[in-house]
Amino acid sequence: QVQLVESGGGLVHAGDSLRLSCAASGIAGGPYTLAWFRQAPGKEREFVAALWRTTGRAYYADSVKDRFTISRDNARNTVYLQMTSLKPEDTAVYYCSTSRTLILSTMRSPSSYHYWGQGTQVTVSS
């Protein structure tokens, strides 16, 4: 029933901005944590940002803190990742994910999530 559809990726130059969107269905009735992960070729999938399911507090990876902002709309059906000051090292496939059952101590681990979007490619040229 849970479905995540991502959009907004593209090819940009270093220093540019992008906003990724994730339309989520089937989660309005429960306290779902919403998160963004990314994966570059040859690298492990890594945590980017999340909104905790009960408090709505935002958490960020150190590598994107002060550059990226995670947010959701008032209807709680779309989560965004506003990315600014993009760097070539930000190049990756970005995935939207959600979970109702994870705990705070495992929030940053991709193995804790059961629902994933299809991914959207972000490429940052130098």
C-alpha positions as CSV (number, residue, x, y, z in Angstrom):
1,Q,0.0,0.0,0.0
2,V,2.9,2.4,0.7
3,Q,4.2,3.9,-2.4
4,L,7.0,6.5,-2.9
5,V,7.5,8.4,-6.2
6,E,10.6,10.6,-6.6
7,S,11.3,13.4,-8.9
8,G,13.6,16.5,-9.3
9,G,17.0,15.0,-10.1
10,G,19.1,16.3,-13.0
11,L,22.5,17.5,-14.2
12,V,23.8,20.7,-12.6
13,H,27.1,22.6,-12.1
14,A,28.9,22.9,-8.8
15,G,27.3,25.5,-6.7
16,D,23.9,25.1,-8.1
17,S,20.7,24.0,-6.4
18,L,18.1,21.3,-6.8
19,R,14.9,20.4,-5.0
20,L,14.0,16.7,-4.9
21,S,10.4,15.7,-4.2
22,C,9.0,12.4,-3.0
23,A,5.2,11.9,-3.2
24,A,4.2,9.4,-0.6
25,S,0.9,7.5,-0.4
26,G,-0.4,5.1,2.2
27,I,1.4,6.7,5.2
28,A,-1.1,9.4,6.3
29,G,-2.6,7.1,8.9
30,G,0.5,6.4,10.9
31,P,3.7,7.9,12.4
32,Y,6.1,7.3,9.5
33,T,9.7,8.5,9.5
34,L,10.6,10.0,6.1
35,A,14.2,9.9,5.0
36,W,16.6,10.5,2.1
37,F,19.5,8.3,1.2
38,R,22.0,8.4,-1.6
39,Q,24.3,5.9,-3.3
40,A,27.2,6.6,-5.7
41,P,28.7,4.0,-7.9
42,G,30.9,1.6,-6.0
43,K,29.8,3.0,-2.6
44,E,27.5,2.0,0.1
45,R,24.1,3.6,0.4
46,E,24.4,6.4,2.9
47,F,22.1,8.4,5.0
48,V,21.4,12.0,4.0
49,A,18.5,13.4,6.0
50,A,15.3,12.3,7.8
51,L,12.2,13.6,9.6
52,W,11.6,11.6,12.7
53,R,8.2,9.9,12.8
54,T,6.9,11.2,16.1
55,T,8.5,14.6,16.6
56,G,9.1,15.8,13.1
57,R,12.7,16.8,14.0
58,A,15.1,16.9,11.2
59,Y,18.4,15.0,11.2
60,Y,21.3,15.4,8.7
61,A,24.5,13.7,7.7
62,D,27.5,15.8,8.5
63,S,28.4,15.9,4.8
64,V,25.2,17.8,3.9
65,K,24.5,19.8,7.1
66,D,24.0,23.5,6.4
67,R,23.6,22.8,2.7
68,F,20.5,20.5,2.5
69,T,17.1,20.9,4.0
70,I,14.5,18.2,4.4
71,S,10.8,19.2,4.7
72,R,7.3,18.0,4.1
73,D,4.1,19.7,3.0
74,N,1.2,20.4,5.3
75,A,-0.8,17.5,4.0
76,R,2.0,15.1,4.9
77,N,1.9,13.5,1.4
78,T,5.2,14.9,0.0
79,V,8.7,15.2,1.4
80,Y,11.3,17.5,-0.1
81,L,15.1,17.7,-0.1
82,Q,16.3,21.2,-0.9
83,M,19.9,21.0,-2.0
84,T,22.1,24.1,-2.3
85,S,25.8,24.6,-2.9
86,L,26.0,21.3,-4.6
87,K,29.4,19.7,-5.0
88,P,30.6,17.0,-7.4
89,E,30.9,14.6,-4.4
90,D,27.1,14.9,-4.1
91,T,26.7,13.0,-7.3
92,A,24.6,9.9,-6.6
93,V,21.2,8.3,-7.0
94,Y,19.0,9.8,-4.3
95,Y,16.3,7.6,-2.7
96,C,13.3,8.4,-0.7
97,S,12.4,6.0,2.0
98,T,10.1,5.6,4.9
99,S,9.4,3.3,7.9
100,R,6.9,3.1,10.7
101,T,8.8,0.7,12.9
102,L,12.4,1.9,13.1
103,I,13.8,3.3,16.3
104,L,15.9,6.4,16.6
105,S,19.2,4.5,17.1
106,T,18.8,2.9,13.7
107,M,17.4,5.8,11.8
108,R,20.6,6.3,9.8
109,S,20.9,2.7,8.6
110,P,19.3,1.9,5.2
111,S,18.7,-1.7,6.4
112,S,16.1,-0.3,8.9
113,Y,13.8,0.8,6.0
114,H,11.3,-1.3,4.1
115,Y,9.8,1.1,1.7
116,W,11.9,2.8,-1.0
117,G,11.3,5.0,-4.0
118,Q,12.8,4.2,-7.4
119,G,15.6,6.7,-7.0
120,T,16.5,9.9,-8.9
121,Q,19.9,10.7,-10.4
122,V,21.7,13.8,-9.3
123,T,24.9,14.7,-11.2
124,V,27.0,17.6,-10.3
125,S,29.7,18.6,-12.7
126,S,32.8,20.6,-11.7
